[in-house]
Amino acid sequence: MTSQDRFDGGRRSRDLPPPRVARTILVVVLVSYAVVVALNILDTTMPTHQVIIAIAALVLVLALQLRHSAPGANRRSARVRLTSLGAQAVLTYLPLLVFRAEWGAMAGFLAGSLLLILPPRIGWILYGCVGLSLLVPSLIQGYSVLVTVYLCQSTLVTGLVTYGLTRLSDLVAEVHAARGELAHMAVTEERLRFARDLHDLLGFGLSTITLKSELVHRLIENHPERAVEEIQDVLAVSRDALADVRRVARGFQDMSLEQEIRSARSVLAAADIELDVRVTLKPFGPRSNSVLATVLREAVTNVLRHSEAGRCTIEAGQRGETVRLLVVNDGVRPGYRDPSPDSGSGLANLKVRVRGVGGRVEAGCPDGRTFRLLAEVPAHTEVPQQQIFDGKLSARITAA
């Protein structure tokens, strides 16, 4: 699957509700069905004691249905599942003999529970049997064909709604859990890549320096001329190692904001986070470009690791000689608290980098729901003169 495919998939599923909302919708629908039955019972001329019994039975059936629609209900032991299904069947059919058509919708709960709790083949067979069982009270009571069809059809539809909403709620929870796994995998892959780079570039050089330094330590007293030669080799290897370190660092410093935006599209799409990008930039200095790319990478990492975002916005623009980058996400977790002024070393490091080019960084959660990260840097910066190691090193060894 390409990055564009993942991005398109993320856009198609951007309206998927969070698990808590999906679960709330399921509970509201189940309670609404029960309320409709309660209103039908209260609208009859039954004696008060029968109404009380009916409401009590209705509450028990609703409680059993919520239990059967809970996550992992079909993984309970067979004895527990069959016991609760048996109790729901008794509470479904016994009141049906007394309350008749007003109680018919409760058979739909039983049909849905059978699909949720039992293996598919058995569940669907019994689901159909529950729908057909509503023919019996219709024939006994002499209901019209229209009422009979209504009872059977409403029972089967209620069962499907109960089953479908429960399964969709479970699916939403699994998708959000998978998004967290994707974020973890992305971070782990980046760590492994960096570890591989360090191992491949520095492992040999550092090992050589260690071995030759041990050799120099053994030769320096008895063979000083040979020790000087080995020191020259150590210096040469150390220069190569230093060049390797700069090469690794250059891979992190010589970054492009445009390239990081493309990477953010791919990564956030894989995590099912909708991304809105608004970029209006003119060409600007490479150092400022690298710093803003670093800011964006850290912001995207925080979105993946520390939030439950469903939407992220990236804005970049230029005002005069100032380039501005704003990253906003809506995934602040409940009870958000900023434990430190910089909210961790990641943002602290960003502030050091941005201030190093004469810019500024602001980060926070002003409304308790969205997190904003703002960085502003000069469009063109002068690289300060630094003392760069030119490879020449002199050493004086004095005798003790």
PyMOL commands that set and color helices and strands:
alter all, ss='L'
color gray80, all
select helices_A, chain A and resi 3-12+19-42+48-68+73-75+78-103+106-117+120-133+135-141+145-219+224-253+257-270+286-306+345-356
alter helices_A, ss='H'
color red, helices_A
select strands_A, chain A and resi 274-280+311-319+322-329+360-364+371-378
alter strands_A, ss='S'
color yellow, strands_A
deselect
rebuild
show_as cartoon
